[in-house]
Amino acid sequence: VQLVESGGGLVQPGGSLRLSCAASGFTFSNYAMSWYRQAPGKERELVATTFSLGSSPYYVDSVKGRFTISRDNAKNTVYLQMNSLKPEDTAVYYCKVHNGMDYWGQGTQVTVSS
C-alpha cells in the first residue's frame, strides 16, 4: 500500500487549496479514504472521510461548509478541496486507508498566513 499526498502550500486567509492523495497497492474503490491533519503541538485529528459505497461523507464540525472530500476511483485518487481557509487550518495533512491496518501517506504541509 502506498499513499502519496500533494497540493499543500502557503495560502492567505480566505484562500483555497486542493489536496490530492494518489493510492496504489490495493483495490481503491473498495475502501473508505480519510484525510487527517496534525497541527504543531496537537494530536492528529480526522478531517473528512469518503466511503466506498456512496454514503454521505463525514466532516469534522470545524470544516463543514468549507472543505469537500471527493474521490476518483478511475484514478485511485482522493481529493480535499479546502475553501475559506483560516489560520487554524494550518497543519500537516495526511491521507489514510484502513486495509487490515492503518496506512498513512507522508503528509503535505498547509500553511494559512498573511
C-alpha positions as CSV (number, residue, x, y, z in Angstrom):
1,V,0.0,0.0,0.0
2,Q,1.3,3.4,-0.9
3,L,-0.3,6.8,-0.4
4,V,1.3,10.0,-1.8
5,E,-0.2,13.4,-0.9
6,S,0.4,16.6,-2.9
7,G,-1.1,20.1,-3.2
8,G,-0.1,21.7,0.1
9,G,1.5,25.1,0.3
10,L,1.2,28.6,1.7
11,V,-2.1,30.5,1.2
12,Q,-3.6,33.6,2.6
13,P,-6.6,33.5,4.9
14,G,-9.8,33.1,2.8
15,G,-7.9,31.3,0.1
16,S,-8.3,27.8,-1.3
17,L,-6.1,24.7,-1.9
18,R,-6.9,21.3,-3.3
19,L,-5.0,18.4,-1.8
20,S,-4.6,15.1,-3.7
21,C,-3.7,11.6,-2.4
22,A,-2.7,9.1,-5.0
23,A,-3.2,5.5,-3.8
24,S,-1.7,2.2,-5.0
25,G,-1.3,-1.4,-3.8
26,F,-4.9,-2.1,-3.0
27,T,-8.4,-2.1,-4.6
28,F,-9.0,1.6,-4.1
29,S,-12.8,1.6,-4.9
30,N,-13.4,-0.9,-2.1
31,Y,-12.2,1.3,0.8
32,A,-13.1,4.3,2.7
33,M,-10.4,7.0,2.5
34,S,-9.8,9.7,5.1
35,W,-7.9,13.0,5.5
36,Y,-6.4,13.8,8.8
37,R,-4.4,16.8,10.0
38,Q,-1.9,17.5,12.7
39,A,-1.0,21.0,13.9
40,P,2.1,21.7,15.9
41,G,1.7,20.6,19.5
42,K,-1.7,19.0,18.8
43,E,-3.0,15.5,18.3
44,R,-3.8,14.2,14.8
45,E,-7.5,14.7,14.0
46,L,-9.8,13.3,11.5
47,V,-10.9,15.9,9.0
48,A,-13.1,14.1,6.5
49,T,-13.9,10.6,5.2
50,T,-15.3,9.4,1.9
51,F,-16.9,5.9,1.9
52,S,-16.7,3.3,-0.7
53,L,-20.4,2.6,-1.1
54,G,-21.5,6.2,-1.8
55,S,-22.7,7.0,1.7
56,S,-22.6,10.7,2.7
57,P,-19.1,11.8,3.6
58,Y,-18.1,12.7,7.1
59,Y,-16.6,16.1,8.1
60,V,-15.4,17.4,11.4
61,D,-17.5,20.3,12.5
62,S,-14.7,22.8,12.1
63,V,-14.5,22.3,8.3
64,K,-18.2,21.7,7.4
65,G,-19.3,24.1,4.6
66,R,-15.6,24.9,3.7
67,F,-14.0,21.6,2.8
68,T,-15.1,19.0,0.3
69,I,-13.8,15.4,0.1
70,S,-14.1,13.5,-3.2
71,R,-12.7,10.5,-4.9
72,D,-11.9,9.4,-8.4
73,N,-11.9,5.6,-8.4
74,A,-10.6,5.5,-12.0
75,K,-7.5,7.5,-10.9
76,N,-7.2,5.9,-7.5
77,T,-7.1,9.3,-6.0
78,V,-8.9,11.1,-3.2
79,Y,-9.1,14.9,-3.0
80,L,-9.7,17.5,-0.3
81,Q,-10.9,20.8,-1.7
82,M,-10.3,23.5,1.0
83,N,-12.0,26.8,0.7
84,S,-12.2,29.9,3.0
85,L,-9.1,28.7,4.7
86,K,-8.3,30.0,8.2
87,P,-5.0,30.3,10.1
88,E,-6.3,27.5,12.4
89,D,-6.3,25.1,9.4
90,T,-2.5,25.3,9.3
91,A,-1.3,21.7,9.8
92,V,0.3,18.8,8.0
93,Y,-2.4,16.9,6.2
94,Y,-2.3,13.2,5.8
95,C,-4.5,10.7,3.9
96,K,-5.2,7.3,5.4
97,V,-6.7,4.0,4.5
98,H,-7.5,1.1,6.8
99,N,-6.7,-2.1,4.9
100,G,-6.2,-4.6,7.7
101,M,-4.1,-1.9,9.4
102,D,-3.8,1.8,9.0
103,Y,-1.7,3.1,6.2
104,W,-0.6,6.7,6.0
105,G,0.9,9.0,3.5
106,Q,3.9,11.1,4.2
107,G,1.8,14.3,4.6
108,T,1.7,17.6,2.9
109,Q,2.1,21.0,4.8
110,V,-0.7,23.5,4.6
111,T,0.1,27.0,6.0
112,V,-2.6,29.7,6.2
113,S,-1.0,33.0,6.9
114,S,-1.0,36.6,5.7
